[in-house]
């Protein structure tokens, strides 16, 4: 089984040292502050619904653009201005998965949501964040299947 | 406030406007409390002077499935600097879903001088009102709370069983998929899941969010009556039980039926589907 993308593992290591809810929130807010929505050369509003993350109440969208080396660059937007958790996860996924080996991205599971956000998030919040990860993984697997066919 | 009083609510005094809150930011007898689903929101910016009450950390017993007890509530009240006479104003995300949950728990301890800021956090922010990351410095108070009273606005499994046997009114405020049994739970979230899908026999389905407008404010009384009285035939004079998955969404409906429509006896069944759908032998409809 492939390892996780190195940058994602770095994030997981960093979060493993978090000792309090306040520290976790501050860390995630700092990450969310650097969120940048999808650039207009990739997508403009109103977005194609095919890129919407189903089940995410923060109204997240995910795009994946193939690079010359066959890997993917990911782009995101979060339409709910209060969707801070989704924005933080988008930043992490962008840094961790854009340009990463597809086999590694394809191994990411929804469990990492707990590592970043703790185990006391609500079911609805957890579902939305998990679906965000699933969307990223889906694109990686699609790209892998294209490579196999070629 | 005039807008709220013109909507025909039974108890319009349970709602305050964003204007009202803005005018009372420095009122010593008022405590503004933010309560959200998203644990990042308060820390990312809140109404100046507002404190946070978290639904997991502050309102629930850390060990048993229950709410905090008298000592826990007194400790919480002290930390957020309120006395029994303090007017507490709750607001939050998700159309005040979590704010009404917190208000309901406060009322279990008799702190009925509690209101909701109509429209919640989103309305405040979209009106361009200020948010701050600075946490207020609170002088702890001494709060002598009564024992938690579970007998008036809270329902338990056996009581719900008796209620349905008597043909009592039930409102299932979950999504249509949960009501029909199509949706059970998310993999990885068994703590809020259930081994059986469906709904409590006799329940009517009205997802909680139907009581809210797009901007998070509550619909007016005529619109609410059209849903709860005309559409599903609830009688305000009859006892009513509301439930969802763990009792948070149904606290929003409890607030609507009790305070905005003036129902005389509404209880929130917080055991809800995670208890009913996991209990052996209880009747279920699909």
Contacts between the chains, C-beta under 8 A, distances in Angstrom:
chain1	res1	chain2	res2	distance
A	21	B	39	6.9
A	21	B	54	7.9
A	21	B	57	6.6
A	22	B	43	7.1
A	25	B	39	5.9
A	25	B	40	5.3
A	25	B	43	4.3
A	25	B	44	8.0
A	26	B	43	6.3
A	28	B	40	5.5
A	29	B	40	5.6
A	29	B	43	5.8
A	29	B	44	4.9
A	32	B	40	7.0
A	32	B	44	7.3
A	57	B	94	7.9
A	81	B	122	7.9
A	81	B	125	7.0
A	82	B	38	6.8
A	82	B	41	6.1
A	82	B	93	5.6
A	82	B	121	6.7
A	82	B	122	6.3
A	82	B	125	7.5
A	83	B	38	7.8
A	84	B	38	6.2
A	84	B	40	4.3
A	84	B	41	6.2
A	84	B	44	5.5
A	85	B	38	5.5
A	85	B	39	7.9
A	85	B	40	5.5
A	88	B	40	7.1
A	110	B	187	7.8
A	110	B	188	5.8
A	111	B	188	6.8
A	117	B	39	7.7
A	118	B	39	7.7
A	120	B	39	7.8
A	120	B	56	4.4
A	120	B	57	7.5
A	121	B	39	6.9
A	122	B	37	5.2
A	122	B	192	7.8
A	122	B	248	7.8
A	123	B	185	7.2
A	123	B	186	6.1
A	123	B	189	4.8
A	123	B	192	4.2
A	123	B	245	7.1
A	124	B	37	7.0
A	125	B	37	5.9
A	125	B	38	6.4
A	126	B	186	6.8
A	126	B	188	7.3
A	126	B	189	5.6
A	127	B	186	4.8
A	127	B	189	7.2
A	130	B	186	7.1
A	130	B	188	6.9
